[in-house]
Amino acid sequence: MLLLFDYGYHGTSFEQTYRCYPASFIDKPQIENGDKIIMPPSALDRLASLHIDYPMLFELRNAATERVSHCGVLEFIAEEGMIYMPYWVMENLLLQEGEIVRVKNVTLPKGTYVKLQPHTKDFLDISNPKAILETTLRNFSCLTTGDSIMVAYNNKKYYIDIIETKPSNAISIIETDCEVDSAPPLDYKEPEKPLATVPSSKAPVEGQEVPAETEPKFNPFTGVGRRLDGKPLKQQPPPVSSSGSKNKRPNVASGGAYSSAGSSSQGATRQTQGKLVFGSNVNHSKNPQMGAAKETKQEQAPKKEEPKFQPFSGKKYSLKG
């Protein structure tokens, strides 16, 4: 008695459902580094009888979630009714171990452009990420927009999104010259520009102009006056402001004497402040004259006691006796 099994091989195309399992269920860990699956020998018999295009490319579809991806085939050594695929492909299709997936042979156009986006910026820290990516893509036969492929390097896994492919959403990258572009990683952040912060105590009120900072100006003759005779001053001189220092510019006379600004009021002011003015021709008020006259009299009193020299003031004497 001959038993016939219907594996769903109808028409001129290959389309069959299988239960999928990850590569850890079979001694083929290398399939994790590419996009190729392992199918049963019956699939090879059916494909050989069809006039299909090589290399063999397949569409993987999860009917429950309507997720679609594409892959190639590595070997035909799986058990009947089962296929083995990379685990990252199962993640793209949202498949669990032992769930049903539909496999259909397709023909894809050769790719001309693909844009990739790493999940983390750690991938850019590799010494030569471009070379690593080119080496990894040699194990791939096709790419699908929306998939996330896995790149293994230095015992670490890097995931990269396929965000754009041309000329279609699924392309073949076997023996083709494809332009590769990259987007910033998903966790990349633009560096923030430092903003000049104003202290809250000095923050200007809205609508109020910020006053310009004034530089300290030089104020001449702001010292303390002292008498030559050592007596204390009767009146302390007031501090001279910066505005007054601009208008009052003393001229230095010969012999170290200071002259006034040319007005009697300024001369009187200096006299009341207890400053000595030598060689001044300014007319002073009455009160300052009296005070100055008393001081000059006291200073000139010792000079009057000195005898003055008077020529020809001696007595006459006669030679005759």
GUBAVO-755945 format. One record per residue (C-alpha): x, y, z; residue in one letter. Coordinates in Angstrom, 2 decimals. Layout:
ATOM_east_north_up_residuo
ATOM_X_Y_Z_a
...
This chain:
ATOM_east_north_up_residuo
ATOM_0.00_0.00_0.00_m
ATOM_1.45_3.38_-1.05_l
ATOM_0.92_6.38_1.20_l
ATOM_1.02_9.84_-0.37_l
ATOM_1.70_12.96_1.72_f
ATOM_0.56_16.37_0.52_d
ATOM_3.16_18.96_1.49_y
ATOM_1.33_21.79_-0.24_g
ATOM_3.43_21.84_-3.39_y
ATOM_0.98_23.12_-5.97_h
ATOM_1.42_25.02_-9.24_g
ATOM_4.67_26.52_-10.47_t
ATOM_5.75_28.21_-7.23_s
ATOM_6.97_26.94_-3.91_f
ATOM_4.88_27.80_-0.83_e
ATOM_4.80_25.76_2.38_q
ATOM_4.26_26.19_6.12_t
ATOM_6.78_24.95_8.70_y
ATOM_7.39_25.05_12.38_r
ATOM_10.35_27.29_13.08_c
ATOM_13.17_26.84_15.61_y
ATOM_16.27_28.89_16.37_p
ATOM_19.80_27.85_15.45_a
ATOM_20.49_26.70_19.01_s
ATOM_18.35_23.62_18.27_f
ATOM_20.84_22.39_15.66_i
ATOM_24.62_22.22_15.53_d
ATOM_24.88_25.14_13.07_k
ATOM_25.80_28.28_15.07_p
ATOM_27.17_30.03_11.96_q
ATOM_23.70_30.74_10.64_i
ATOM_23.29_33.39_13.37_e
ATOM_25.78_35.58_11.48_n
ATOM_23.66_35.77_8.32_g
ATOM_20.10_35.53_6.99_d
ATOM_20.05_31.96_5.68_k
ATOM_17.77_29.19_6.93_i
ATOM_17.97_25.37_6.94_i
ATOM_15.08_23.56_5.22_m
ATOM_14.05_19.86_4.92_p
ATOM_15.17_17.71_1.94_p
ATOM_11.61_17.57_0.51_s
ATOM_11.78_21.30_-0.13_a
ATOM_14.85_20.80_-2.30_l
ATOM_13.07_18.12_-4.36_d
ATOM_10.18_20.47_-5.07_r
ATOM_12.38_23.46_-5.85_l
ATOM_14.49_21.40_-8.26_a
ATOM_11.39_20.51_-10.26_s
ATOM_10.38_24.17_-10.63_l
ATOM_11.89_26.69_-12.98_h
ATOM_12.96_29.17_-10.29_i
ATOM_15.58_31.87_-10.34_d
ATOM_18.90_31.37_-8.55_y
ATOM_20.08_32.17_-5.97_p
ATOM_17.06_30.86_-4.08_m
ATOM_15.35_33.62_-2.09_l
ATOM_12.30_33.19_0.14_f
ATOM_9.63_35.29_1.78_e
ATOM_8.95_34.51_5.45_l
ATOM_5.50_35.52_6.73_r
ATOM_3.93_35.31_10.17_n
ATOM_0.23_35.14_9.43_a
ATOM_-0.71_35.92_13.04_a
ATOM_1.10_39.27_13.13_t
ATOM_1.36_39.98_9.37_e
ATOM_5.12_40.47_9.73_r
ATOM_7.17_39.78_6.60_v
ATOM_10.90_39.28_6.05_s
ATOM_13.16_37.66_3.42_h
ATOM_16.02_35.19_3.56_c
ATOM_18.17_32.71_1.66_g
ATOM_18.78_29.01_2.21_v
ATOM_21.97_27.39_3.48_l
ATOM_21.24_23.64_3.55_e
ATOM_18.40_21.12_3.21_f
ATOM_19.09_18.87_6.24_i
ATOM_16.27_19.76_8.63_a
ATOM_13.61_17.33_9.81_e
ATOM_10.44_17.24_7.74_e
ATOM_7.95_19.92_8.71_g
ATOM_10.64_21.99_10.46_m
ATOM_13.03_24.81_9.54_i
ATOM_15.86_26.41_11.49_y
ATOM_16.55_30.14_11.23_m
ATOM_18.63_32.82_12.98_p
ATOM_17.11_33.98_16.23_y
ATOM_17.17_37.65_15.19_w
ATOM_14.95_36.72_12.20_v
ATOM_12.46_35.14_14.59_m
ATOM_12.51_38.35_16.63_e
ATOM_11.71_40.41_13.51_n
ATOM_8.75_38.15_12.73_l
ATOM_7.64_38.01_16.40_l
ATOM_7.85_34.20_16.32_l
ATOM_8.29_31.87_19.27_q
ATOM_9.84_28.40_19.17_e
ATOM_7.62_25.90_17.36_g
ATOM_5.22_28.49_15.85_e
ATOM_4.07_28.32_12.25_i
ATOM_5.74_30.36_9.50_v
ATOM_4.88_30.40_5.79_r
ATOM_7.80_30.11_3.33_v
ATOM_7.42_31.17_-0.31_k
ATOM_10.04_31.48_-3.04_n
ATOM_10.41_34.97_-4.55_v
ATOM_12.59_36.91_-6.98_t
ATOM_14.04_40.17_-5.65_l
ATOM_15.68_43.01_-7.62_p
ATOM_19.34_43.79_-7.10_k
ATOM_19.78_46.55_-4.56_g
ATOM_21.28_49.93_-5.44_t
ATOM_20.91_51.78_-2.13_y
ATOM_20.47_50.89_1.54_v
ATOM_20.37_53.10_4.63_k
ATOM_21.35_51.67_8.01_l
ATOM_20.91_52.92_11.57_q
ATOM_22.70_51.34_14.56_p
ATOM_20.74_50.93_17.77_h
ATOM_23.58_52.19_19.96_t
ATOM_26.53_54.48_19.42_k
ATOM_28.82_51.72_20.72_d
ATOM_28.94_50.38_17.18_f
ATOM_30.70_53.57_16.06_l
ATOM_33.39_53.04_18.72_d
ATOM_34.69_50.01_16.81_i
ATOM_38.07_50.67_15.22_s
ATOM_36.72_50.13_11.68_n
ATOM_32.91_49.72_11.65_p
ATOM_32.71_49.99_7.86_k
ATOM_34.97_46.97_7.34_a
ATOM_33.09_44.95_9.96_i
ATOM_29.77_45.78_8.29_l
ATOM_31.03_44.83_4.82_e
ATOM_32.34_41.52_6.13_t
ATOM_29.04_40.73_7.86_t
ATOM_26.87_41.59_4.85_l
ATOM_28.73_39.01_2.78_r
ATOM_26.78_36.39_4.75_n
ATOM_23.48_38.02_3.75_f
ATOM_21.56_37.36_0.56_s
ATOM_18.83_40.01_0.88_c
ATOM_17.67_42.95_3.01_l
ATOM_14.15_44.06_3.92_t
ATOM_13.06_47.54_5.00_t
ATOM_11.97_47.52_8.65_g
ATOM_14.16_44.58_9.70_d
ATOM_16.88_44.71_12.36_s
ATOM_19.95_42.70_11.46_i
ATOM_22.55_41.49_13.95_m
ATOM_26.28_42.11_13.61_v
ATOM_28.51_40.05_15.91_a
ATOM_31.96_41.41_16.69_y
ATOM_34.41_40.80_19.53_n
ATOM_31.94_38.67_21.51_n
ATOM_29.32_41.42_21.38_k
ATOM_26.13_41.74_19.35_k
ATOM_25.20_44.98_17.59_y
ATOM_21.74_45.49_16.11_y
ATOM_21.26_47.67_13.03_i
ATOM_17.94_48.79_11.52_d
ATOM_17.28_48.71_7.77_i
ATOM_15.40_51.99_7.39_i
ATOM_15.46_52.32_3.59_e
ATOM_16.22_50.16_0.54_t
ATOM_16.10_50.88_-3.19_k
ATOM_14.69_50.11_-5.72_p
ATOM_12.10_48.22_-3.58_s
ATOM_11.32_47.38_0.05_n
ATOM_13.18_44.07_-0.32_a
ATOM_16.39_43.79_-2.32_i
ATOM_19.02_41.20_-3.19_s
ATOM_22.61_42.10_-2.27_i
ATOM_24.32_39.16_-3.99_i
ATOM_26.86_40.23_-6.61_e
ATOM_25.66_43.83_-6.75_t
ATOM_27.19_47.26_-6.30_d
ATOM_25.06_48.77_-3.55_c
ATOM_25.50_52.24_-2.03_e
ATOM_25.40_52.16_1.78_v
ATOM_24.37_55.17_3.85_d
ATOM_24.12_55.47_7.63_s
ATOM_21.97_57.46_10.05_a
ATOM_22.90_58.56_13.59_p
ATOM_22.41_55.85_16.25_p
ATOM_19.09_55.67_18.05_l
ATOM_20.67_56.71_21.37_d
ATOM_22.67_59.58_19.87_y
ATOM_22.01_63.03_21.34_k
ATOM_23.14_66.36_19.97_e
ATOM_25.64_68.07_22.27_p
ATOM_23.95_70.94_24.07_e
ATOM_25.52_74.36_23.64_k
ATOM_26.46_75.96_26.99_p
ATOM_24.28_78.97_27.76_l
ATOM_25.64_82.00_29.63_a
ATOM_23.81_81.99_32.97_t
ATOM_23.04_85.27_34.74_v
ATOM_22.96_85.19_38.58_p
ATOM_19.46_85.59_39.98_s
ATOM_20.50_88.55_42.12_s
ATOM_21.85_90.36_39.08_k
ATOM_19.21_89.21_36.61_a
ATOM_17.72_92.25_34.80_p
ATOM_14.00_92.86_35.05_v
ATOM_12.06_92.57_31.80_e
ATOM_11.93_95.89_29.99_g
ATOM_14.82_97.26_32.02_q
ATOM_18.12_98.04_30.36_e
ATOM_21.22_96.57_31.87_v
ATOM_23.49_99.47_33.03_p
ATOM_26.93_99.45_31.52_a
ATOM_29.72_98.71_33.94_e
ATOM_31.69_101.88_34.78_t
ATOM_35.42_101.63_35.06_e
ATOM_37.06_103.15_38.17_p
ATOM_38.47_106.57_37.34_k
ATOM_41.64_108.17_38.65_f
ATOM_41.00_110.82_41.33_n
ATOM_44.05_113.06_41.92_p
ATOM_44.80_114.87_45.21_f
ATOM_42.54_112.76_47.39_t
ATOM_45.07_112.46_50.21_g
ATOM_45.01_114.06_53.65_v
ATOM_46.54_117.53_54.15_g
ATOM_49.13_118.08_56.91_r
ATOM_50.56_121.26_58.39_r
ATOM_54.26_122.01_58.15_l
ATOM_54.44_123.05_61.79_d
ATOM_53.01_119.70_62.92_g
ATOM_49.87_121.19_64.44_k
ATOM_46.60_119.21_63.97_p
ATOM_44.15_120.33_61.37_l
ATOM_41.13_122.24_62.63_k
ATOM_38.92_120.91_59.83_q
ATOM_39.27_117.64_57.91_q
ATOM_39.12_118.08_54.12_p
ATOM_36.04_116.54_52.47_p
ATOM_36.60_113.68_49.97_p
ATOM_37.05_114.87_46.41_v
ATOM_34.60_113.26_43.96_s
ATOM_35.51_111.98_40.53_s
ATOM_33.44_114.73_38.90_s
ATOM_35.28_117.38_40.84_g
ATOM_38.61_115.89_39.91_s
ATOM_37.85_116.41_36.25_k
ATOM_37.18_120.15_36.66_n
ATOM_39.95_120.84_39.14_k
ATOM_43.29_120.12_37.50_r
ATOM_46.09_121.78_39.57_p
ATOM_49.07_123.18_37.70_n
ATOM_52.56_122.46_39.02_v
ATOM_54.59_125.69_39.37_a
ATOM_58.37_126.00_39.64_s
ATOM_59.78_125.32_43.07_g
ATOM_57.10_122.71_43.87_g
ATOM_54.34_125.34_44.51_a
ATOM_50.74_124.62_43.58_y
ATOM_48.58_127.38_42.08_s
ATOM_44.81_127.54_42.30_s
ATOM_42.38_127.12_39.35_a
ATOM_42.23_130.89_38.95_g
ATOM_39.26_131.71_41.12_s
ATOM_39.08_133.29_44.54_s
ATOM_36.45_130.84_45.73_s
ATOM_38.73_127.86_45.13_q
ATOM_41.60_129.58_46.93_g
ATOM_39.41_130.28_49.90_a
ATOM_38.21_126.67_49.94_t
ATOM_41.74_125.35_50.00_r
ATOM_42.65_127.73_52.84_q
ATOM_39.76_126.54_54.96_t
ATOM_40.70_122.93_54.35_q
ATOM_44.02_123.49_56.06_g
ATOM_46.16_123.15_52.96_k
ATOM_49.16_125.45_52.50_l
ATOM_49.31_127.29_49.20_v
ATOM_52.66_128.83_48.30_f
ATOM_52.93_131.68_45.82_g
ATOM_49.21_132.27_45.67_s
ATOM_48.12_135.72_44.42_n
ATOM_44.47_135.11_45.18_v
ATOM_42.53_137.59_47.32_n
ATOM_41.22_135.74_50.36_h
ATOM_38.22_136.52_52.48_s
ATOM_38.62_138.42_55.77_k
ATOM_38.50_135.49_58.12_n
ATOM_41.16_133.48_56.32_p
ATOM_43.35_136.66_56.18_q
ATOM_43.20_137.10_59.93_m
ATOM_44.09_133.48_60.59_g
ATOM_46.93_133.57_58.10_a
ATOM_48.23_136.95_59.44_a
ATOM_48.45_135.56_62.99_k
ATOM_50.44_132.60_61.84_e
ATOM_52.85_134.70_59.78_t
ATOM_53.39_137.10_62.70_k
ATOM_54.24_134.22_64.99_q
ATOM_56.68_132.84_62.47_e
ATOM_58.28_136.24_61.72_q
ATOM_58.68_137.25_65.42_a
ATOM_62.01_135.45_65.92_p
ATOM_63.35_137.07_62.75_k
ATOM_62.94_140.63_64.18_k
ATOM_65.28_139.85_67.14_e
ATOM_68.21_139.20_64.84_e
ATOM_70.45_142.33_64.42_p
ATOM_70.69_143.61_60.91_k
ATOM_73.92_144.64_59.33_f
ATOM_74.23_148.48_58.93_q
ATOM_77.14_149.76_56.93_p
ATOM_79.05_152.89_57.97_f
ATOM_77.47_153.08_61.39_s
ATOM_80.71_153.26_63.40_g
ATOM_82.19_156.22_65.29_k
ATOM_84.63_158.70_63.83_k
ATOM_88.10_159.02_65.29_y
ATOM_90.75_161.68_64.49_s
ATOM_94.43_160.89_63.94_l
ATOM_95.40_163.89_65.89_k
ATOM_93.89_162.55_68.97_g
